[in-house]
């Protein structure tokens, strides 16, 4: 009768993998100056009484969308900022 394969080699490899030191990766940050005077006001006409939405150009042309309403400022960046903007500037529920 054939013997079942041993799990010992697999367990040894798994154990050694977990004991290996983690490789450190360089952490870096990039910043975009944000001057709303240089941004385009894209607030829909029916939302102007609730706040303002600006479209700005960020680092290397990255789209930045800034929404202000009810004394809050929210920033979205990247592709499809229109659909990902957190603040849609709708009136608060009463």
Beta strands, then each sheet from edge to edge (+ up, - down):
strand 1: 40-41
strand 2: 51-57
strand 3: 63-69
strand 4: 72-77
sheet 1: 1+ 2- 3+ 4-
end
